[in-house]
Amino acid sequence: MMHFWRLAESTQGWRQPIGGTMRDLYRLLKLFGPFKFWMLGGAFLALLTILSNFGLLALSGWFLASAALAGLGGYATMNLYNFFLPAAGVRAFATIRVISRWLERIVTHEATFRLLAQLRTWFYTRLEPLAPAGLQGYRSGDILSRLVADIDTLNNFYLRVFTPFLVAGVATLTMAGVFAFFSWRLAIALFLFLAGTGLLLPLLTERLGARSGAEMTGIQSDYRVQVVDGMQGMAELLTYNAGPEILRRTGTLNDALLRRQASMAQIAGFGSAGMGFMGNLAIWVIVVLAIPLVHGRVLGDSDLPLLALGVMGSFEAIAALPLAFQFLGQTRAAARRIFEVADTPLPFPDASGPAPRVDRPDLELKGLHLRYPGANRDALAGVDLRVPAGTRVAILGATGAGKSSLANLLLRFYDYQSGSACLGGHELRDFPADNLREYFAVVSQRSYLFHSTIRDNLLVAKGEAEEDELWAALATAQLAEFVRSQPQGLDTIVGEGGVKLSGGQGRRVAIARAILKDAPWLILDEPTEGLDPVTEMEFLKDLRQIMEGRTVLYITHRLVGLEHMDCVHILDEGRIVESGTFGELLQRDGQLSHFATFRQAIPEIR
Ligand SMILES: Nc1ncnc2c1ncn2[C@@H]1O[C@H](COP(=O)(O)OP(=O)(O)OP(=O)(O)O)[C@@H](O)[C@H]1O
């Protein structure tokens, strides 16, 4: 049910006011600005190809007819007839056409790739600062669809809309101009045919194709979201035998897509049939108009086939327009989807000034409130916390207490609404986000491993790290032995999300990354979550070595490892409710001692 609703949502507003369309297309053209010479070069070569085809057909018609007439005139006339000049002209047009078509393909492909790269880079630079707070409302499959498919569609704008439209306009005027040498009446007739067909037929196909085109963009996106979600949640789907239901939903989307594609194919067929019909009608009308001129000796006998074949060649100039306009709806929908994300205002501004100078990265939070966009209550509701540089501090709390929100705050993934948060005496807001993140390395249960090699996963933390450094980090993270035992060593592929590694090994790759980053702060966000008790103990022991010389924020809802912390703060509903060493808190009749008693009574409950 949900998917039908989403479908309706994603395809609504397909008939956008023309002003909006023009604005979007104008914006696209402006984005393409740096490649205008490539674009115009491609269009010029396309124009040359079309005009040489027009010249080829027209001259061939004239040549064949005049040669035949010379032949009919007898031996003497034939001898006088100059075959060479028109034959050379035909060869010249044919050669120009072949070469310009070849060059046009090269130039337009080059332009297309450059535009594609430009669009993707531009979109990515808009996307990155939005993550994660500004992208909360989007699903990853949807963003992927915008980044890949919608940008591909937009790219068609150059090949399918811009070039054909520009070329059609210039070619129509040029060819009508050539006809004007023979007769104004014929020139006007050709112009009316080309301009009328070139405008009316595309407008008709645009109207017919707008809805299906826009819907196709929406459905394709839903389809990708469905597939990406299905792949990510494959284990759950198999466990709960939900595969058939997902298959049914995917099938429904597939059918919807096929229906739109069939409708678009019919419209495309109608467009090319209409073009063929108008082309033939134009030949017929021009011939009918030209016959009296031949009778009146205004035109020569051989001019008639020249004009007829010239008309035939001229229609190549507008042949691509119905298809171009038919897909305008799709292009428009793609442009809207791209600009929608690109225009999403930044969730909060990034500091633009120079990075504050930090001598000692002490952290101090006072009355700090953080509320997520759209949430109805604060995740951090007046936190007071002091973490002197070089100390180890644990934040203990039940699920949903706001522990990870503290990490989100420090990494500047989300902004705080009130209170103050200072690092080294400077508000977090005064740090450019990239600069602030240099102070923190993070190991969490969610540390993401990319579907690549162990080496690449480590280089994420320090791109320029030498091989020795990688091995040293792996050794400290107690993973070097395992990596050495793999046939591919550092080049072992870890699989998507690190599926080819055990939970503990994956976590150790994350530790090695943190070591490579060598930041003064280490945030451990439930780093042992999901590990069995023995692995957990070993892991925490190894972590202690890495904590040396760093300020540590250990976020956990478990009591393990707290004895090694300088201070433990208990977070409850977004507030620090108790603080002290682990021993002190155990002594008190507070939350921690209740927690500990409860855990002892039912140890398997977390
Ligand atoms: N991105 C988000 N958007 C909206 N609300 C969020 C977001 N992240 C967390 N929350 C909400 O903020 C509150 C605190 O969440 P947080 O993840 O900080 O808790 P936690 O203590 O780390 O929990 P856990 O131990 O389960 O990870 C919760 O009510 C949660 O639903």
The ligand as an SDF file (V2000), in Angstrom:
LIG
                    3D

 31 33  0  0  0  0  0  0  0  0999 V2000
   18.6020   11.3200   13.5830 N   0  0  0  0  0  0  0  0  0  0  0  0
   17.6430   11.3880   14.4940 C   0  0  0  0  0  0  0  0  0  0  0  0
   16.4810   12.0330   14.2010 N   0  0  0  0  0  0  0  0  0  0  0  0
   15.5000   12.1290   15.1240 C   0  0  0  0  0  0  0  0  0  0  0  0
   15.5780   11.6180   16.3660 N   0  0  0  0  0  0  0  0  0  0  0  0
   16.6970   10.9570   16.6890 C   0  0  0  0  0  0  0  0  0  0  0  0
   17.7870   10.8110   15.7730 C   0  0  0  0  0  0  0  0  0  0  0  0
   18.7700   10.1080   16.4010 N   0  0  0  0  0  0  0  0  0  0  0  0
   18.3140    9.8430   17.6300 C   0  0  0  0  0  0  0  0  0  0  0  0
   17.0840   10.3520   17.8090 N   0  0  0  0  0  0  0  0  0  0  0  0
   16.2890   10.3020   19.0530 C   0  0  0  0  0  0  0  0  0  0  0  0
   17.0420   10.9480   20.0560 O   0  0  0  0  0  0  0  0  0  0  0  0
   16.9510   10.2280   21.2630 C   0  0  0  0  0  0  0  0  0  0  0  0
   18.3470    9.8580   21.7440 C   0  0  0  0  0  0  0  0  0  0  0  0
   18.9230    8.9800   20.8020 O   0  0  0  0  0  0  0  0  0  0  0  0
   20.4220    8.4460   20.9320 P   0  0  0  0  0  0  0  0  0  0  0  0
   20.7390    7.6810   19.6920 O   0  0  0  0  0  0  0  0  0  0  0  0
   21.3020    9.5600   21.2810 O   0  0  0  0  0  0  0  0  0  0  0  0
   20.2720    7.4630   22.1590 O   0  0  0  0  0  0  0  0  0  0  0  0
   21.3280    6.4290   22.7450 P   0  0  0  0  0  0  0  0  0  0  0  0
   21.3840    6.6930   24.1840 O   0  0  0  0  0  0  0  0  0  0  0  0
   22.5940    6.4710   21.9790 O   0  0  0  0  0  0  0  0  0  0  0  0
   20.5690    5.0820   22.4520 O   0  0  0  0  0  0  0  0  0  0  0  0
   21.1770    3.6340   22.0600 P   0  0  0  0  0  0  0  0  0  0  0  0
   21.9270    3.1540   23.2380 O   0  0  0  0  0  0  0  0  0  0  0  0
   19.9600    2.8400   21.7970 O   0  0  0  0  0  0  0  0  0  0  0  0
   22.0180    3.8630   20.8440 O   0  0  0  0  0  0  0  0  0  0  0  0
   16.0770    9.0280   21.0000 C   0  0  0  0  0  0  0  0  0  0  0  0
   14.7670    9.3190   21.4470 O   0  0  0  0  0  0  0  0  0  0  0  0
   16.0840    8.8800   19.4960 C   0  0  0  0  0  0  0  0  0  0  0  0
   14.8430    8.3900   19.0370 O   0  0  0  0  0  0  0  0  0  0  0  0
  1  2  1  0
  2  3  1  0
  2  7  2  0
  3  4  2  0
  4  5  1  0
  5  6  2  0
  6  7  1  0
  6 10  1  0
  7  8  1  0
  8  9  2  0
  9 10  1  0
 10 11  1  0
 11 12  1  0
 11 30  1  0
 12 13  1  0
 13 14  1  0
 13 28  1  0
 14 15  1  0
 15 16  1  0
 16 17  2  0
 16 18  1  0
 16 19  1  0
 19 20  1  0
 20 21  2  0
 20 22  1  0
 20 23  1  0
 23 24  1  0
 24 25  2  0
 24 26  1  0
 24 27  1  0
 28 29  1  0
 28 30  1  0
 30 31  1  0
M  END
$$$$
